[in-house]
């Protein structure tokens, strides 16, 4: 495919031999069907629960920044090589967005579930500025940016909601 306006591309399983595809697909998770973005988000939750949640916010933020930069670079290479705007197998954006959504939360199953559902809702429906980023920003940055914003919005909504609930509970 060489149409730059194409929004999806069926990367072949053999493309996993490229390190950029391996990373951007979250080590092959992006090839799971249906709904590779949901699988990528779920994999991000599992990884966060076991490996990132015990870490400080500063370390989690640093990991998110590093993952974002590498994901941007890998996504840019894949989009250029395949002549596409995005490919469904690229789920590095869901991974970093989900990690951002979870970074401020305690590892409590029901909060993580709410974060997962809210993040998926924002990622799928792409309201307001999330949709604008998805439509207007090109290349690897465009692949990553809308999910980063969806993750930040999820974190903001949940953090403010928890703060308000705690404030009401202790009045």
Secondary structure, DSSP 8 states (H G I E B T S, - for coil): ---TT-------GGGGGSHHHHHHTTTTGGG-SS-HHHHHHHHHHHHIIIIITTS-HHHHHHHHHHHHHHHHHHHHHHHHHHT-S--TT--HHHHHHHHHHHTTS-S-HHHHHHHHHHHHHHHHH--HHHHHHHHH--HHHHHHHHHHHHHHHHHHHHHHHHHHHHHHHT-
